[in-house]
Amino acid sequence: MNDFFSWEALRTVAGCASATAVITQFIKDVPFLKKIPTQWVSYFIAVILLFGATYFTGLLTPATGALIPFNAIIAALSANGAFSAIQRIAGKKYK
């Protein structure tokens, strides 16, 4: 693999959750996003990533588009859970 991410990789739960976690942590302190709970920010990021990945791989149909919001829940919860696990292991509490 020559890229950090590819559209095909972002269509997977692991790829989308990884990218969602990284992007969420990078942008969560942007002033206008601070008012929004981080879990919602990660959900919207996952929706955007999954929509883009599905579109750019040529697989976007009404049926796959209808599943994107549900798959985004799984990816966002995975991203949030992974970050919580890192917090517990490190013994720190981040918000």
N, C-alpha and C positions, 0 to 999 in steps of 0.2 A: 504494500500500500504506500503510495507516494504522497498522499495527503493526510493531514490530521483528521479531517472529516470528509466524507463524500455524501452525496445525496442519498445513496443507497444505505450507507451506514446510519444516517440520521433517521431513516425510516424504521429502524429497529428500536426496541425498547431501551436497550443498553446505550445505543448511540444518542438517541433523543434525550434520555435521562442525563447522560454525561454532559452533553452540550447545554441542556437546560440548567443544570447545577452550576456550571462555569459561568454562563451568561448571567444568571440570577445573582450570583455572588459579586459579579463585576458591576452590575448596574443598580443593585438594591439601595445604594446610598445616594442615588440621583435625587435631588430635592423634591421633584414632583412625584416620585415613586415612593418616597418615605412614608407617605400617608396611606399607601395601599399595603395590606398585609402581604408579606413575602410569598406566602403560599399561592395567593392569587397572581402575583407577578410571575411566578414559575409556571403556573397553569397557562397563562396567556403566551408566554415564551414557547412552551411546548406546543400549543396550538399552531403558532406561527411556523415553528420548525417543521412540524408534521405536514402542515399544508404545503409549505415550500418543497419539502422532500417528495411528497406525493405528486405535486405538480411537475417538478423538474425531472422526475423519473418517468413522466408520461403515464402515470397510473391513476390520475385523478378522474374519477367518475362520480356521479351522484351517490352511488353506494359507498365508495371509499371515502368520499367527502363527509357523508353522514356519520362515519365511524371516527373521524378525526377528533371531535370533542371528547369522546369516551376514551380513546387511546391516549389523549393528552393528560387525562386524569391519572392514568397509570404511570406515565412518564414523569409527571410533576410530583406525584407521591413518592416515586422511586428517588427522584433527585432530592426531595426534602428529607426523606428517610436516610439517605446516604450522608447528607450533611449533618443530621442529628447524630448519627453513629460516630462520625469523626469528632464531633463536639464531646460526646461521652468518653471516647477513648482518650482524647487530649485533656479531659477534665476541665474544660473551659465552657463558659456559657456565652455564646454570641447571639446577637439579635439582629 
